[in-house]
Amino acid sequence: MADTIKGKIEDAGEAAKNAAKNAGEAVKDGAEKLGDKAADAAHATGQAAKDAGQKLKDKSGA
């Protein structure tokens, strides 16, 4: 009987370990996607500022 209980406890521990690993991987993937989106947004903002500056420069005749 002790072996059965011990086996169940070990199985539960393994299941908890796998669940934690999967959750960690999901968080990592989400963070990477968010980082990519933030970088894209920053690039787009910088490009828009550059374009606006160029338009002002063109209008001023500089």
PDBQT receptor file of N, H, CA, C and O in Angstrom, charges set to zero:
ATOM      1  N   MET A   1       0.820  -1.197   0.000  1.00  0.00    +0.000 N 
ATOM      2  CA  MET A   1       0.000   0.000   0.000  1.00  0.00    +0.000 C 
ATOM      3  C   MET A   1       0.865   1.264   0.000  1.00  0.00    +0.000 C 
ATOM      4  O   MET A   1       0.535   2.248  -0.662  1.00  0.00    +0.000 OA
ATOM      5  N   ALA A   2       1.966   1.231   0.740  1.00  0.00    +0.000 N 
ATOM      6  H   ALA A   2       2.234   0.432   1.277  1.00  0.00    +0.000 HD
ATOM      7  CA  ALA A   2       2.849   2.394   0.787  1.00  0.00    +0.000 C 
ATOM      8  C   ALA A   2       3.435   2.684  -0.585  1.00  0.00    +0.000 C 
ATOM      9  O   ALA A   2       3.585   3.845  -0.964  1.00  0.00    +0.000 OA
ATOM     10  N   ASP A   3       3.769   1.627  -1.338  1.00  0.00    +0.000 N 
ATOM     11  H   ASP A   3       3.648   0.683  -1.030  1.00  0.00    +0.000 HD
ATOM     12  CA  ASP A   3       4.311   1.825  -2.675  1.00  0.00    +0.000 C 
ATOM     13  C   ASP A   3       3.290   2.495  -3.580  1.00  0.00    +0.000 C 
ATOM     14  O   ASP A   3       3.659   3.325  -4.410  1.00  0.00    +0.000 OA
ATOM     15  N   THR A   4       2.048   2.163  -3.442  1.00  0.00    +0.000 N 
ATOM     16  H   THR A   4       1.749   1.488  -2.767  1.00  0.00    +0.000 HD
ATOM     17  CA  THR A   4       0.993   2.767  -4.253  1.00  0.00    +0.000 C 
ATOM     18  C   THR A   4       0.860   4.252  -3.922  1.00  0.00    +0.000 C 
ATOM     19  O   THR A   4       0.776   5.088  -4.821  1.00  0.00    +0.000 OA
ATOM     20  N   ILE A   5       0.842   4.568  -2.653  1.00  0.00    +0.000 N 
ATOM     21  H   ILE A   5       0.910   3.888  -1.922  1.00  0.00    +0.000 HD
ATOM     22  CA  ILE A   5       0.734   5.972  -2.234  1.00  0.00    +0.000 C 
ATOM     23  C   ILE A   5       1.982   6.734  -2.669  1.00  0.00    +0.000 C 
ATOM     24  O   ILE A   5       1.894   7.851  -3.178  1.00  0.00    +0.000 OA
ATOM     25  N   LYS A   6       3.150   6.112  -2.463  1.00  0.00    +0.000 N 
ATOM     26  H   LYS A   6       3.221   5.204  -2.049  1.00  0.00    +0.000 HD
ATOM     27  CA  LYS A   6       4.395   6.767  -2.865  1.00  0.00    +0.000 C 
ATOM     28  C   LYS A   6       4.391   7.021  -4.372  1.00  0.00    +0.000 C 
ATOM     29  O   LYS A   6       4.817   8.087  -4.817  1.00  0.00    +0.000 OA
ATOM     30  N   GLY A   7       3.922   6.068  -5.150  1.00  0.00    +0.000 N 
ATOM     31  H   GLY A   7       3.576   5.202  -4.788  1.00  0.00    +0.000 HD
ATOM     32  CA  GLY A   7       3.850   6.223  -6.603  1.00  0.00    +0.000 C 
ATOM     33  C   GLY A   7       2.923   7.347  -6.998  1.00  0.00    +0.000 C 
ATOM     34  O   GLY A   7       3.217   8.123  -7.907  1.00  0.00    +0.000 OA
ATOM     35  N   LYS A   8       1.797   7.427  -6.307  1.00  0.00    +0.000 N 
ATOM     36  H   LYS A   8       1.558   6.796  -5.569  1.00  0.00    +0.000 HD
ATOM     37  CA  LYS A   8       0.840   8.503  -6.618  1.00  0.00    +0.000 C 
ATOM     38  C   LYS A   8       1.431   9.867  -6.288  1.00  0.00    +0.000 C 
ATOM     39  O   LYS A   8       1.229  10.829  -7.030  1.00  0.00    +0.000 OA
ATOM     40  N   ILE A   9       2.153   9.955  -5.187  1.00  0.00    +0.000 N 
ATOM     41  H   ILE A   9       2.317   9.174  -4.584  1.00  0.00    +0.000 HD
ATOM     42  CA  ILE A   9       2.778  11.224  -4.801  1.00  0.00    +0.000 C 
ATOM     43  C   ILE A   9       3.843  11.607  -5.826  1.00  0.00    +0.000 C 
ATOM     44  O   ILE A   9       3.938  12.767  -6.225  1.00  0.00    +0.000 OA
ATOM     45  N   GLU A  10       4.648  10.620  -6.251  1.00  0.00    +0.000 N 
ATOM     46  H   GLU A  10       4.571   9.678  -5.926  1.00  0.00    +0.000 HD
ATOM     47  CA  GLU A  10       5.669  10.904  -7.252  1.00  0.00    +0.000 C 
ATOM     48  C   GLU A  10       5.042  11.331  -8.575  1.00  0.00    +0.000 C 
ATOM     49  O   GLU A  10       5.530  12.250  -9.232  1.00  0.00    +0.000 OA
ATOM     50  N   ASP A  11       3.957  10.661  -8.960  1.00  0.00    +0.000 N 
ATOM     51  H   ASP A  11       3.561   9.914  -8.426  1.00  0.00    +0.000 HD
ATOM     52  CA  ASP A  11       3.264  11.027 -10.197  1.00  0.00    +0.000 C 
ATOM     53  C   ASP A  11       2.713  12.449 -10.104  1.00  0.00    +0.000 C 
ATOM     54  O   ASP A  11       2.796  13.219 -11.061  1.00  0.00    +0.000 OA
ATOM     55  N   ALA A  12       2.158  12.786  -8.959  1.00  0.00    +0.000 N 
ATOM     56  H   ALA A  12       2.090  12.161  -8.182  1.00  0.00    +0.000 HD
ATOM     57  CA  ALA A  12       1.609  14.131  -8.771  1.00  0.00    +0.000 C 
ATOM     58  C   ALA A  12       2.734  15.170  -8.825  1.00  0.00    +0.000 C 
ATOM     59  O   ALA A  12       2.562  16.251  -9.390  1.00  0.00    +0.000 OA
ATOM     60  N   GLY A  13       3.873  14.838  -8.240  1.00  0.00    +0.000 N 
ATOM     61  H   GLY A  13       4.012  13.961  -7.781  1.00  0.00    +0.000 HD
ATOM     62  CA  GLY A  13       5.010  15.750  -8.278  1.00  0.00    +0.000 C 
ATOM     63  C   GLY A  13       5.513  15.959  -9.696  1.00  0.00    +0.000 C 
ATOM     64  O   GLY A  13       5.858  17.075 -10.086  1.00  0.00    +0.000 OA
ATOM     65  N   GLU A  14       5.552  14.873 -10.467  1.00  0.00    +0.000 N 
ATOM     66  H   GLU A  14       5.272  13.967 -10.150  1.00  0.00    +0.000 HD
ATOM     67  CA  GLU A  14       5.987  14.969 -11.855  1.00  0.00    +0.000 C 
ATOM     68  C   GLU A  14       4.995  15.803 -12.671  1.00  0.00    +0.000 C 
ATOM     69  O   GLU A  14       5.398  16.614 -13.504  1.00  0.00    +0.000 OA
ATOM     70  N   ALA A  15       3.718  15.601 -12.430  1.00  0.00    +0.000 N 
ATOM     71  H   ALA A  15       3.391  14.941 -11.753  1.00  0.00    +0.000 HD
ATOM     72  CA  ALA A  15       2.698  16.375 -13.138  1.00  0.00    +0.000 C 
ATOM     73  C   ALA A  15       2.812  17.864 -12.802  1.00  0.00    +0.000 C 
ATOM     74  O   ALA A  15       2.678  18.713 -13.684  1.00  0.00    +0.000 OA
ATOM     75  N   ALA A  16       3.056  18.178 -11.540  1.00  0.00    +0.000 N 
ATOM     76  H   ALA A  16       3.164  17.489 -10.824  1.00  0.00    +0.000 HD
ATOM     77  CA  ALA A  16       3.214  19.580 -11.131  1.00  0.00    +0.000 C 
ATOM     78  C   ALA A  16       4.454  20.187 -11.778  1.00  0.00    +0.000 C 
ATOM     79  O   ALA A  16       4.431  21.340 -12.207  1.00  0.00    +0.000 OA
ATOM     80  N   LYS A  17       5.530  19.416 -11.850  1.00  0.00    +0.000 N 
ATOM     81  H   LYS A  17       5.549  18.479 -11.501  1.00  0.00    +0.000 HD
ATOM     82  CA  LYS A  17       6.761  19.881 -12.474  1.00  0.00    +0.000 C 
ATOM     83  C   LYS A  17       6.526  20.185 -13.950  1.00  0.00    +0.000 C 
ATOM     84  O   LYS A  17       6.972  21.216 -14.454  1.00  0.00    +0.000 OA
ATOM     85  N   ASN A  18       5.828  19.291 -14.638  1.00  0.00    +0.000 N 
ATOM     86  H   ASN A  18       5.465  18.454 -14.228  1.00  0.00    +0.000 HD
ATOM     87  CA  ASN A  18       5.541  19.500 -16.060  1.00  0.00    +0.000 C 
ATOM     88  C   ASN A  18       4.630  20.702 -16.279  1.00  0.00    +0.000 C 
ATOM     89  O   ASN A  18       4.821  21.462 -17.228  1.00  0.00    +0.000 OA
ATOM     90  N   ALA A  19       3.643  20.879 -15.407  1.00  0.00    +0.000 N 
ATOM     91  H   ALA A  19       3.487  20.262 -14.635  1.00  0.00    +0.000 HD
ATOM     92  CA  ALA A  19       2.734  22.015 -15.531  1.00  0.00    +0.000 C 
ATOM     93  C   ALA A  19       3.488  23.325 -15.340  1.00  0.00    +0.000 C 
ATOM     94  O   ALA A  19       3.251  24.291 -16.065  1.00  0.00    +0.000 OA
ATOM     95  N   ALA A  20       4.390  23.359 -14.372  1.00  0.00    +0.000 N 
ATOM     96  H   ALA A  20       4.582  22.574 -13.783  1.00  0.00    +0.000 HD
ATOM     97  CA  ALA A  20       5.174  24.567 -14.130  1.00  0.00    +0.000 C 
ATOM     98  C   ALA A  20       6.092  24.862 -15.311  1.00  0.00    +0.000 C 
ATOM     99  O   ALA A  20       6.261  26.018 -15.699  1.00  0.00    +0.000 OA
ATOM    100  N   LYS A  21       6.680  23.823 -15.876  1.00  0.00    +0.000 N 
ATOM    101  H   LYS A  21       6.543  22.884 -15.561  1.00  0.00    +0.000 HD
ATOM    102  CA  LYS A  21       7.551  24.001 -17.038  1.00  0.00    +0.000 C 
ATOM    103  C   LYS A  21       6.765  24.560 -18.211  1.00  0.00    +0.000 C 
ATOM    104  O   LYS A  21       7.215  25.492 -18.878  1.00  0.00    +0.000 OA
ATOM    105  N   ASN A  22       5.594  23.993 -18.464  1.00  0.00    +0.000 N 
ATOM    106  H   ASN A  22       5.229  23.236 -17.922  1.00  0.00    +0.000 HD
ATOM    107  CA  ASN A  22       4.760  24.461 -19.576  1.00  0.00    +0.000 C 
ATOM    108  C   ASN A  22       4.313  25.906 -19.361  1.00  0.00    +0.000 C 
ATOM    109  O   ASN A  22       4.298  26.699 -20.303  1.00  0.00    +0.000 OA
ATOM    110  N   ALA A  23       3.958  26.240 -18.149  1.00  0.00    +0.000 N 
ATOM    111  H   ALA A  23       3.970  25.596 -17.385  1.00  0.00    +0.000 HD
ATOM    112  CA  ALA A  23       3.539  27.613 -17.853  1.00  0.00    +0.000 C 
ATOM    113  C   ALA A  23       4.705  28.571 -18.064  1.00  0.00    +0.000 C 
ATOM    114  O   ALA A  23       4.522  29.660 -18.609  1.00  0.00    +0.000 OA
ATOM    115  N   GLY A  24       5.895  28.179 -17.639  1.00  0.00    +0.000 N 
ATOM    116  H   GLY A  24       6.044  27.295 -17.196  1.00  0.00    +0.000 HD
ATOM    117  CA  GLY A  24       7.077  29.022 -17.828  1.00  0.00    +0.000 C 
ATOM    118  C   GLY A  24       7.378  29.245 -19.297  1.00  0.00    +0.000 C 
ATOM    119  O   GLY A  24       7.743  30.350 -19.699  1.00  0.00    +0.000 OA
ATOM    120  N   GLU A  25       7.228  28.208 -20.096  1.00  0.00    +0.000 N 
ATOM    121  H   GLU A  25       6.932  27.311 -19.769  1.00  0.00    +0.000 HD
ATOM    122  CA  GLU A  25       7.478  28.349 -21.534  1.00  0.00    +0.000 C 
ATOM    123  C   GLU A  25       6.442  29.276 -22.176  1.00  0.00    +0.000 C 
ATOM    124  O   GLU A  25       6.778  30.066 -23.059  1.00  0.00    +0.000 OA
ATOM    125  N   ALA A  26       5.193  29.180 -21.737  1.00  0.00    +0.000 N 
ATOM    126  H   ALA A  26       4.921  28.539 -21.019  1.00  0.00    +0.000 HD
ATOM    127  CA  ALA A  26       4.151  30.046 -22.281  1.00  0.00    +0.000 C 
ATOM    128  C   ALA A  26       4.427  31.503 -21.934  1.00  0.00    +0.000 C 
ATOM    129  O   ALA A  26       4.238  32.386 -22.770  1.00  0.00    +0.000 OA
ATOM    130  N   VAL A  27       4.870  31.757 -20.714  1.00  0.00    +0.000 N 
ATOM    131  H   VAL A  27       5.024  31.040 -20.035  1.00  0.00    +0.000 HD
ATOM    132  CA  VAL A  27       5.195  33.125 -20.299  1.00  0.00    +0.000 C 
ATOM    133  C   VAL A  27       6.373  33.646 -21.120  1.00  0.00    +0.000 C 
ATOM    134  O   VAL A  27       6.366  34.796 -21.561  1.00  0.00    +0.000 OA
ATOM    135  N   LYS A  28       7.378  32.804 -21.323  1.00  0.00    +0.000 N 
ATOM    136  H   LYS A  28       7.383  31.870 -20.965  1.00  0.00    +0.000 HD
ATOM    137  CA  LYS A  28       8.548  33.207 -22.112  1.00  0.00    +0.000 C 
ATOM    138  C   LYS A  28       8.138  33.551 -23.541  1.00  0.00    +0.000 C 
ATOM    139  O   LYS A  28       8.565  34.569 -24.085  1.00  0.00    +0.000 OA
ATOM    140  N   ASP A  29       7.308  32.700 -24.150  1.00  0.00    +0.000 N 
ATOM    141  H   ASP A  29       6.960  31.873 -23.708  1.00  0.00    +0.000 HD
ATOM    142  CA  ASP A  29       6.853  32.963 -25.519  1.00  0.00    +0.000 C 
ATOM    143  C   ASP A  29       6.072  34.269 -25.587  1.00  0.00    +0.000 C 
ATOM    144  O   ASP A  29       6.260  35.057 -26.514  1.00  0.00    +0.000 OA
ATOM    145  N   GLY A  30       5.196  34.503 -24.608  1.00  0.00    +0.000 N 
ATOM    146  H   GLY A  30       5.043  33.863 -23.856  1.00  0.00    +0.000 HD
ATOM    147  CA  GLY A  30       4.414  35.736 -24.579  1.00  0.00    +0.000 C 
ATOM    148  C   GLY A  30       5.302  36.958 -24.428  1.00  0.00    +0.000 C 
ATOM    149  O   GLY A  30       5.066  37.983 -25.068  1.00  0.00    +0.000 OA
ATOM    150  N   ALA A  31       6.318  36.856 -23.589  1.00  0.00    +0.000 N 
ATOM    151  H   ALA A  31       6.509  36.024 -23.070  1.00  0.00    +0.000 HD
ATOM    152  CA  ALA A  31       7.230  37.983 -23.386  1.00  0.00    +0.000 C 
ATOM    153  C   ALA A  31       8.022  38.280 -24.655  1.00  0.00    +0.000 C 
ATOM    154  O   ALA A  31       8.252  39.440 -24.998  1.00  0.00    +0.000 OA
ATOM    155  N   GLU A  32       8.434  37.223 -25.347  1.00  0.00    +0.000 N 
ATOM    156  H   GLU A  32       8.248  36.281 -25.069  1.00  0.00    +0.000 HD
ATOM    157  CA  GLU A  32       9.184  37.433 -26.589  1.00  0.00    +0.000 C 
ATOM    158  C   GLU A  32       8.311  38.104 -27.639  1.00  0.00    +0.000 C 
ATOM    159  O   GLU A  32       8.769  39.002 -28.346  1.00  0.00    +0.000 OA
ATOM    160  N   LYS A  33       7.062  37.678 -27.744  1.00  0.00    +0.000 N 
ATOM    161  H   LYS A  33       6.690  36.948 -27.170  1.00  0.00    +0.000 HD
ATOM    162  CA  LYS A  33       6.150  38.283 -28.719  1.00  0.00    +0.000 C 
ATOM    163  C   LYS A  33       5.891  39.741 -28.369  1.00  0.00    +0.000 C 
ATOM    164  O   LYS A  33       5.861  40.602 -29.248  1.00  0.00    +0.000 OA
ATOM    165  N   LEU A  34       5.706  40.011 -27.091  1.00  0.00    +0.000 N 
ATOM    166  H   LEU A  34       5.730  39.311 -26.377  1.00  0.00    +0.000 HD
ATOM    167  CA  LEU A  34       5.475  41.389 -26.644  1.00  0.00    +0.000 C 
ATOM    168  C   LEU A  34       6.696  42.245 -26.928  1.00  0.00    +0.000 C 
ATOM    169  O   LEU A  34       6.564  43.387 -27.366  1.00  0.00    +0.000 OA
ATOM    170  N   GLY A  35       7.879  41.708 -26.684  1.00  0.00    +0.000 N 
ATOM    171  H   GLY A  35       7.986  40.780 -26.328  1.00  0.00    +0.000 HD
ATOM    172  CA  GLY A  35       9.106  42.448 -26.963  1.00  0.00    +0.000 C 
ATOM    173  C   GLY A  35       9.237  42.763 -28.441  1.00  0.00    +0.000 C 
ATOM    174  O   GLY A  35       9.647  43.863 -28.812  1.00  0.00    +0.000 OA
ATOM    175  N   ASP A  36       8.890  41.799 -29.289  1.00  0.00    +0.000 N 
ATOM    176  H   ASP A  36       8.557  40.906 -28.988  1.00  0.00    +0.000 HD
ATOM    177  CA  ASP A  36       8.944  42.024 -30.731  1.00  0.00    +0.000 C 
ATOM    178  C   ASP A  36       7.977  43.126 -31.140  1.00  0.00    +0.000 C 
ATOM    179  O   ASP A  36       8.318  43.987 -31.953  1.00  0.00    +0.000 OA
ATOM    180  N   LYS A  37       6.771  43.101 -30.578  1.00  0.00    +0.000 N 
ATOM    181  H   LYS A  37       6.495  42.402 -29.918  1.00  0.00    +0.000 HD
ATOM    182  CA  LYS A  37       5.777  44.123 -30.924  1.00  0.00    +0.000 C 
ATOM    183  C   LYS A  37       6.228  45.502 -30.450  1.00  0.00    +0.000 C 
ATOM    184  O   LYS A  37       6.028  46.494 -31.151  1.00  0.00    +0.000 OA
ATOM    185  N   ALA A  38       6.830  45.571 -29.276  1.00  0.00    +0.000 N 
ATOM    186  H   ALA A  38       6.992  44.765 -28.706  1.00  0.00    +0.000 HD
ATOM    187  CA  ALA A  38       7.315  46.853 -28.754  1.00  0.00    +0.000 C 
ATOM    188  C   ALA A  38       8.442  47.388 -29.633  1.00  0.00    +0.000 C 
ATOM    189  O   ALA A  38       8.507  48.587 -29.902  1.00  0.00    +0.000 OA
ATOM    190  N   ALA A  39       9.317  46.510 -30.073  1.00  0.00    +0.000 N 
ATOM    191  H   ALA A  39       9.264  45.536 -29.854  1.00  0.00    +0.000 HD
ATOM    192  CA  ALA A  39      10.416  46.944 -30.945  1.00  0.00    +0.000 C 
ATOM    193  C   ALA A  39       9.873  47.441 -32.278  1.00  0.00    +0.000 C 
ATOM    194  O   ALA A  39      10.341  48.449 -32.809  1.00  0.00    +0.000 OA
ATOM    195  N   ASP A  40       8.885  46.734 -32.816  1.00  0.00    +0.000 N 
ATOM    196  H   ASP A  40       8.505  45.916 -32.385  1.00  0.00    +0.000 HD
ATOM    197  CA  ASP A  40       8.278  47.165 -34.078  1.00  0.00    +0.000 C 
ATOM    198  C   ASP A  40       7.609  48.526 -33.922  1.00  0.00    +0.000 C 
ATOM    199  O   ASP A  40       7.726  49.382 -34.799  1.00  0.00    +0.000 OA
ATOM    200  N   ALA A  41       6.913  48.726 -32.812  1.00  0.00    +0.000 N 
ATOM    201  H   ALA A  41       6.818  48.031 -32.099  1.00  0.00    +0.000 HD
ATOM    202  CA  ALA A  41       6.232  49.997 -32.574  1.00  0.00    +0.000 C 
ATOM    203  C   ALA A  41       7.248  51.131 -32.426  1.00  0.00    +0.000 C 
ATOM    204  O   ALA A  41       7.043  52.225 -32.951  1.00  0.00    +0.000 OA
ATOM    205  N   ALA A  42       8.333  50.869 -31.714  1.00  0.00    +0.000 N 
ATOM    206  H   ALA A  42       8.500  49.980 -31.287  1.00  0.00    +0.000 HD
ATOM    207  CA  ALA A  42       9.366  51.889 -31.549  1.00  0.00    +0.000 C 
ATOM    208  C   ALA A  42       9.991  52.245 -32.896  1.00  0.00    +0.000 C 
ATOM    209  O   ALA A  42      10.256  53.414 -33.176  1.00  0.00    +0.000 OA
ATOM    210  N   HIS A  43      10.218  51.256 -33.703  1.00  0.00    +0.000 N 
ATOM    211  H   HIS A  43      10.003  50.306 -33.475  1.00  0.00    +0.000 HD
ATOM    212  CA  HIS A  43      10.793  51.505 -35.034  1.00  0.00    +0.000 C 
ATOM    213  C   HIS A  43       9.834  52.337 -35.878  1.00  0.00    +0.000 C 
ATOM    214  O   HIS A  43      10.245  53.292 -36.538  1.00  0.00    +0.000 OA
ATOM    215  N   ALA A  44       8.563  51.971 -35.854  1.00  0.00    +0.000 N 
ATOM    216  H   ALA A  44       8.229  51.195 -35.318  1.00  0.00    +0.000 HD
ATOM    217  CA  ALA A  44       7.568  52.706 -36.633  1.00  0.00    +0.000 C 
ATOM    218  C   ALA A  44       7.459  54.152 -36.154  1.00  0.00    +0.000 C 
ATOM    219  O   ALA A  44       7.328  55.066 -36.969  1.00  0.00    +0.000 OA
ATOM    220  N   THR A  45       7.511  54.361 -34.856  1.00  0.00    +0.000 N 
ATOM    221  H   THR A  45       7.617  53.618 -34.194  1.00  0.00    +0.000 HD
ATOM    222  CA  THR A  45       7.454  55.717 -34.302  1.00  0.00    +0.000 C 
ATOM    223  C   THR A  45       8.671  56.526 -34.735  1.00  0.00    +0.000 C 
ATOM    224  O   THR A  45       8.551  57.687 -35.125  1.00  0.00    +0.000 OA
ATOM    225  N   GLY A  46       9.834  55.904 -34.664  1.00  0.00    +0.000 N 
ATOM    226  H   GLY A  46       9.932  54.960 -34.348  1.00  0.00    +0.000 HD
ATOM    227  CA  GLY A  46      11.049  56.584 -35.093  1.00  0.00    +0.000 C 
ATOM    228  C   GLY A  46      11.011  56.925 -36.569  1.00  0.00    +0.000 C 
ATOM    229  O   GLY A  46      11.444  58.005 -36.972  1.00  0.00    +0.000 OA
ATOM    230  N   GLN A  47      10.498  56.013 -37.373  1.00  0.00    +0.000 N 
ATOM    231  H   GLN A  47      10.146  55.136 -37.045  1.00  0.00    +0.000 HD
ATOM    232  CA  GLN A  47      10.407  56.262 -38.817  1.00  0.00    +0.000 C 
ATOM    233  C   GLN A  47       9.431  57.397 -39.104  1.00  0.00    +0.000 C 
ATOM    234  O   GLN A  47       9.688  58.233 -39.969  1.00  0.00    +0.000 OA
ATOM    235  N   ALA A  48       8.308  57.429 -38.379  1.00  0.00    +0.000 N 
ATOM    236  H   ALA A  48       8.099  56.749 -37.676  1.00  0.00    +0.000 HD
ATOM    237  CA  ALA A  48       7.329  58.500 -38.570  1.00  0.00    +0.000 C 
ATOM    238  C   ALA A  48       7.936  59.855 -38.201  1.00  0.00    +0.000 C 
ATOM    239  O   ALA A  48       7.711  60.847 -38.896  1.00  0.00    +0.000 OA
ATOM    240  N   ALA A  49       8.700  59.898 -37.115  1.00  0.00    +0.000 N 
ATOM    241  H   ALA A  49       8.883  59.092 -36.551  1.00  0.00    +0.000 HD
ATOM    242  CA  ALA A  49       9.353  61.149 -36.706  1.00  0.00    +0.000 C 
ATOM    243  C   ALA A  49      10.372  61.584 -37.757  1.00  0.00    +0.000 C 
ATOM    244  O   ALA A  49      10.472  62.766 -38.085  1.00  0.00    +0.000 OA
ATOM    245  N   LYS A  50      11.111  60.636 -38.271  1.00  0.00    +0.000 N 
ATOM    246  H   LYS A  50      11.029  59.675 -38.005  1.00  0.00    +0.000 HD
ATOM    247  CA  LYS A  50      12.096  60.948 -39.302  1.00  0.00    +0.000 C 
ATOM    248  C   LYS A  50      11.409  61.496 -40.552  1.00  0.00    +0.000 C 
ATOM    249  O   LYS A  50      11.858  62.482 -41.136  1.00  0.00    +0.000 OA
ATOM    250  N   ASP A  51      10.321  60.848 -40.953  1.00  0.00    +0.000 N 
ATOM    251  H   ASP A  51       9.956  60.047 -40.479  1.00  0.00    +0.000 HD
ATOM    252  CA  ASP A  51       9.575  61.298 -42.133  1.00  0.00    +0.000 C 
ATOM    253  C   ASP A  51       9.008  62.702 -41.926  1.00  0.00    +0.000 C 
ATOM    254  O   ASP A  51       9.055  63.539 -42.827  1.00  0.00    +0.000 OA
ATOM    255  N   ALA A  52       8.470  62.949 -40.725  1.00  0.00    +0.000 N 
ATOM    256  H   ALA A  52       8.432  62.269 -39.994  1.00  0.00    +0.000 HD
ATOM    257  CA  ALA A  52       7.908  64.271 -40.426  1.00  0.00    +0.000 C 
ATOM    258  C   ALA A  52       9.010  65.335 -40.463  1.00  0.00    +0.000 C 
ATOM    259  O   ALA A  52       8.807  66.429 -40.991  1.00  0.00    +0.000 OA
ATOM    260  N   GLY A  53      10.164  65.010 -39.905  1.00  0.00    +0.000 N 
ATOM    261  H   GLY A  53      10.329  64.122 -39.477  1.00  0.00    +0.000 HD
ATOM    262  CA  GLY A  53      11.284  65.945 -39.940  1.00  0.00    +0.000 C 
ATOM    263  C   GLY A  53      11.737  66.235 -41.362  1.00  0.00    +0.000 C 
ATOM    264  O   GLY A  53      12.074  67.372 -41.691  1.00  0.00    +0.000 OA
ATOM    265  N   GLN A  54      11.746  65.217 -42.197  1.00  0.00    +0.000 N 
ATOM    266  H   GLN A  54      11.473  64.293 -41.930  1.00  0.00    +0.000 HD
ATOM    267  CA  GLN A  54      12.136  65.407 -43.591  1.00  0.00    +0.000 C 
ATOM    268  C   GLN A  54      11.142  66.292 -44.317  1.00  0.00    +0.000 C 
ATOM    269  O   GLN A  54      11.538  67.127 -45.130  1.00  0.00    +0.000 OA
ATOM    270  N   LYS A  55       9.848  66.123 -44.036  1.00  0.00    +0.000 N 
ATOM    271  H   LYS A  55       9.526  65.445 -43.376  1.00  0.00    +0.000 HD
ATOM    272  CA  LYS A  55       8.830  66.962 -44.679  1.00  0.00    +0.000 C 
ATOM    273  C   LYS A  55       9.007  68.419 -44.265  1.00  0.00    +0.000 C 
ATOM    274  O   LYS A  55       8.899  69.322 -45.095  1.00  0.00    +0.000 OA
ATOM    275  N   LEU A  56       9.282  68.650 -42.966  1.00  0.00    +0.000 N 
ATOM    276  H   LEU A  56       9.370  67.917 -42.292  1.00  0.00    +0.000 HD
ATOM    277  CA  LEU A  56       9.513  70.027 -42.513  1.00  0.00    +0.000 C 
ATOM    278  C   LEU A  56      10.742  70.617 -43.174  1.00  0.00    +0.000 C 
ATOM    279  O   LEU A  56      10.745  71.781 -43.576  1.00  0.00    +0.000 OA
ATOM    280  N   LYS A  57      11.778  69.815 -43.283  1.00  0.00    +0.000 N 
ATOM    281  H   LYS A  57      11.776  68.870 -42.957  1.00  0.00    +0.000 HD
ATOM    282  CA  LYS A  57      13.004  70.271 -43.922  1.00  0.00    +0.000 C 
ATOM    283  C   LYS A  57      12.742  70.617 -45.392  1.00  0.00    +0.000 C 
ATOM    284  O   LYS A  57      13.230  71.630 -45.893  1.00  0.00    +0.000 OA
ATOM    285  N   ASP A  58      11.974  69.774 -46.072  1.00  0.00    +0.000 N 
ATOM    286  H   ASP A  58      11.578  68.951 -45.665  1.00  0.00    +0.000 HD
ATOM    287  CA  ASP A  58      11.664  70.019 -47.489  1.00  0.00    +0.000 C 
ATOM    288  C   ASP A  58      10.840  71.294 -47.649  1.00  0.00    +0.000 C 
ATOM    289  O   ASP A  58      11.064  72.069 -48.579  1.00  0.00    +0.000 OA
ATOM    290  N   LYS A  59       9.884  71.513 -46.740  1.00  0.00    +0.000 N 
ATOM    291  H   LYS A  59       9.702  70.884 -45.984  1.00  0.00    +0.000 HD
ATOM    292  CA  LYS A  59       9.040  72.716 -46.825  1.00  0.00    +0.000 C 
ATOM    293  C   LYS A  59       9.831  73.988 -46.558  1.00  0.00    +0.000 C 
ATOM    294  O   LYS A  59       9.552  75.037 -47.139  1.00  0.00    +0.000 OA
ATOM    295  N   SER A  60      10.828  73.886 -45.668  1.00  0.00    +0.000 N 
ATOM    296  H   SER A  60      11.055  73.034 -45.196  1.00  0.00    +0.000 HD
ATOM    297  CA  SER A  60      11.599  75.073 -45.324  1.00  0.00    +0.000 C 
ATOM    298  C   SER A  60      12.643  75.406 -46.386  1.00  0.00    +0.000 C 
ATOM    299  O   SER A  60      13.231  76.487 -46.373  1.00  0.00    +0.000 OA
ATOM    300  N   GLY A  61      12.866  74.481 -47.290  1.00  0.00    +0.000 N 
ATOM    301  H   GLY A  61      12.389  73.603 -47.300  1.00  0.00    +0.000 HD
ATOM    302  CA  GLY A  61      13.830  74.707 -48.352  1.00  0.00    +0.000 C 
ATOM    303  C   GLY A  61      15.263  74.512 -47.912  1.00  0.00    +0.000 C 
ATOM    304  O   GLY A  61      16.186  74.917 -48.618  1.00  0.00    +0.000 OA
ATOM    305  N   ALA A  62      15.462  73.915 -46.787  1.00  0.00    +0.000 N 
ATOM    306  H   ALA A  62      14.712  73.586 -46.213  1.00  0.00    +0.000 HD
ATOM    307  CA  ALA A  62      16.828  73.704 -46.284  1.00  0.00    +0.000 C 
ATOM    308  C   ALA A  62      17.511  72.575 -47.013  1.00  0.00    +0.000 C 
ATOM    309  O   ALA A  62      18.664  72.259 -46.720  1.00  0.00    +0.000 OA
TER     310      ALA A  62
